[in-house]
Amino acid sequence: MTDRPRSGLAAVSTALLEMSRQLEVRDVLKTIVVSARELLDAEYAALGVPDDHGGFAQFVVDGVSEEQWRAIGPLPRQHGILAAMLHNEKPERLADVRDDPRFEGWPSAHPDMSDFLGLPVRDGDETIAALFLANKRSPAPDGGCGFTAQDEELLGILAQHAAIALTNARLYERSRELTIAEERSRLAHELHDAVSQKLFSLRLTAQAATRLVDRDPARAKGELQQIAALAAEAADELRAAVVELRPAALDEDGLVHTLRSHVQVLDRAHTARVTFHAGVLRALPAAQEEAVLRVAQEALHNALRHSGAEHVAVRLTRLGHGALLTVTDDGRGFDPGAVHRAGRHLGLVSMRDRAGGVGGRLTVHAAPGEGTTIEMEVPGG
């Protein structure tokens, strides 16, 4: 690789550093695919992580739009060229994949591919993924078309580092899962030891008050006051424990993926169309991510239950070092002042408290007949 330009070597170094920085498996996979496509100037790139049932547990693509990807349909099975890369150690470099006898065709919405370069990503003797590229865009130095031996060498180097990054990310996630399990076990014990005891005391005190109501109203009143105090203590301890419980999906998948999944579930469950768009975001502190998720859930609940909207749109975009959450519906809207005066807050107080609790700000834009927009700004870390 001595003839590779300095700029090319810099690009390789940048790609390897970017892979080493990622801790989440899904981020590592995406970084590998994007880096491979950019470095080798391919039109398409993909990486598949096999499962134990002849399919793929994860399959990440770059160069294909979300609309195309949805139209293609289910994830591919382990057959043809993909199977060859998973079960053989050697790379596959083909002038035209469609001419290979192992080629079995594509779904109708699949983009057309010709020249092809793929190889397994291996951790020791185990193949942990298959990485491939298609449709080289720039011609080779000799004027030829398709991927070159130099491309194959470069992809091999990238795959070696990809295996390290992917293995490290899996070890990190496993370590985090164990930590989360230990923390939840601790909280469960605290709930049992503290809240359960308070509830038991509440039950006994209530029984005593019941017996005293007729024959000693004064003592019964004292017992009822004790019930109120015990209930307040139990509520405080339960609230403190719940605050520590960060949603599991948020820990495992991150804010964008968790919110997208939540929106997809609501879109299927309601007649209203619910959509989600996310820009490129910087990571937020854990408390801010949870606050954004909770506010989005409350705003979606209001829009779908009370507004009569036909379309609810959720957007999550970058705002300086932080983020801006926007939930907009085309429903009947409301007068925020009238709602407040009537004592019905539609969760607005809770949403404002959540936003303020992480240094953010909540803004409500609403008017009768004009829909509602909830905006939450968080400053970031």
Secondary structure, 3 states (H helix, E strand, C coil): CCCCCHHHHHHHHHHHHHHHHCCCHHHHHHHHHHHHHHHCCEEEEEEEEECCCCCEEEEEEECCCHHHHHHHCCCCCCCHHHHHHHHCCCCEEECCHHHCCCCCCCCCCCCCCCCEEEEEEEECCEEEEEEEEEEECCCCCCCCCCCCHHHHHHHHHHHHHHHHHHHHHHHHHHHHHHHHHHHHHHHHHHHHHHHHHHHHHHHHHHHHHHHHHHHCHHHHHHHHHHHHHHHHHHHHHHHHHHHHCCCHHHHHHHHHHHHHHHHHHHHHHCCCEEEEEECCCCCCCHHHHHHHHHHHHHHHHHHHHHCCCCEEEEEEEEECCEEEEEEEECCCCCCHHHHHHCCCCCCHHHHHHHHHHCCCEEEEEECCCCCEEEEEEECCC
